[in-house]
Amino acid sequence: MTDLWSDLLGCLDLRAEPGNAAKSGGTAEPSDAAEPGDVFEGRNQQLSYHRLFGGQLLAQFVRAASLTCPGKTVKSLHAAFPRAGRTEEPVRYEVERHHEGGTFATLTVVARQRQGVVATASVSLHAHEDGLERQTTASVPSVPGVEHRVTLDLLPWETRAVAELDSPKSEPPEYDLWMRTPAVSAELAPALTAYATDLSLIGTALRPLEGISQHDAGTAFSSAVTSHSLWFHRPFRTDDWLLLHQHSPLLAHGRCFGRGDVFTEGGSLVASYAQEALLRFRPTGG
């Protein structure tokens, strides 16, 4: 079995097709006209999972956009998932440039397999600028001790939490997860964080329901992420502690909605995210 951390890093090493501007590190001239961009291929994680994990697609979207526009970083990404991807086939990422100037760039990235489009993303990028800074957020708690280590199967790094995500008791729809990856380049931080944000928002939405948790997927309910958005506010690293602070305010009409903020151990808000998912409960007898 391939080491999950090495496997994930390999999935982020997208292969550029010949002729890509990103392959040679080139940049496009400023333009407002939509034009064909770069094309990449990403391999899939080796998981005992029935479909592609959405976090993998989010992470590869971030990498495809970053490679297309060197010198800029992803500031926002809005993804939709029209159909489940197949694990046995690599994913082709087709980038279309809508605008690329000296400071900002706007792209569309389409993730495609032979069956058709499995996901799309609208991505905005921004070159670093200095400027006024202000932050108004609640204080960040201390990192929990080692006795609060938790295991989340798809996260190949250290995670800690005080609350139990899959508690059978009715709990508030909130969940704080601390994470820290092995040593890794800071340029991979947005992709790795995007990957992590897709894992536990549905579980957060389920917490108020007595006797139901993510472990009941496929029996008590069926679920699938339909859209996911991310915003990156500041540079950061994932090999320092990060807090994913999550809240799900709504579950209704066969869907759930959740959102979260990502903080450093020192309290800096570095990213935010939101997700909508299909959440259908199976009828009970009676």
Secondary structure by P-SEA (a helix, b strand, c coil): cccaaaaaaaaacccccccccccccccccccccccccbbbbbbbcccccccccaaaaaaaaaaaaaaacccccccbbbbbbcbbbbccbbbbbbbbbcccccccccbbbbbbcccccccccbbbbbcccccbbbbbccccccccccccccccccccbbbbbccccccccccccbbbbbbccccccccaaaaaaaaaaaccaaaaaaccccccccccccccbbbbbcbbbbbbcbbbbccccccbbbbbcccccccccccbbbbcccccccccccbbbbbbbccccc
